[in-house]
Amino acid sequence: MTTILLSPQLTTAAAEIRTILEQLLPAETTHNSLYAAMRYSALAEGKALRGFLTLATATMLNVPRHYALRVTAAIEMIHCYSLVHDDLPAMDNDDWRRGKPSCHIAFGEATAILVGDGLLTFAFQLLAHPSTHPDATIRCLLIEALTKAIGPEGMVGGQNIDIQHSIETFEDISTLHRLKTGALFAVSCEAGAILSGADPTLQHRMRCYGEQLGIAFQIYDDIEDYHHPKHAQPELSNIVRVLGPEQARGHAENAITQALEALRPLGSNAAELITLLECLPDFFSLD
Ligand code: GRG
């Protein structure tokens, strides 16, 4: 099975990402207790999929690993901020995250807000530092791509659609998935390409691959949530509620086909990214 082929690579990448996060995130100090809560959330066991995408793209394009790892750490901090804020009572109100009490349950709501803010801003402090890449233009391009992907035209905009509870049509749900989940997956791949100095065509190709992968990931997450709900109230924005399970699966498969298509010119160099696509459904309980 494809999962068995890929999982050692994912496990190795997750361990490597954890190590760099450990090194980069300051330990708690007497004057700043926030770091303890930031580390509690950022060092909790996650799959590190977005970081894996940056590493795999950067490796494919011969980027030195120490540059890629710093970008990976920044992306995982951003992802973690989104989870901490999403779990808050005013948002999705989840008490559990990554097998542990959510940040606001462990440290209180006000601290959880600051943890999100702290991880988000610290990520950009990392990206702006010359250790991330000696070329300031590359660092600016990374920051521009990341801010676009996670701001009002990206992840935050997607979350805003989600909290409006106005999802009715397939178009609504497609926009939600593209912004809320697709944008961060897309920029995770794009960042690897930017680090390598790739031309705009290749950057675009990697963005397309990541976006479609993210869309498929979100649809499978919705299908899993539909069959094994985490909340008492069904999520209004669940694609299965809008389209039914058969069509939802069809759209996930279509997104995977499009992602594969984006990688086609890269041939066997993209083997790791292709394998990830093939084993994506295996991450979820789909019935
Ligand atoms: C609060 C600004 C803001 C944004 C929140 C990404 C997001 C937007 C919310 C997270 C909640 C959610 C269910 C998002 C859909 C994407 C998703 C399934 C995220 C969880 O990603 P995994 O499974 O998490 O990769 P791990 O823990 O493995 O890193």
Residues whose N, C-alpha, C, O or C-beta is under 5 A from the ligand:
A	BS01	GRG	E45 G46 K47 A48 L49 S82 L83 H85 D86 R98 M155 V156 Q159 K180 T181 D221
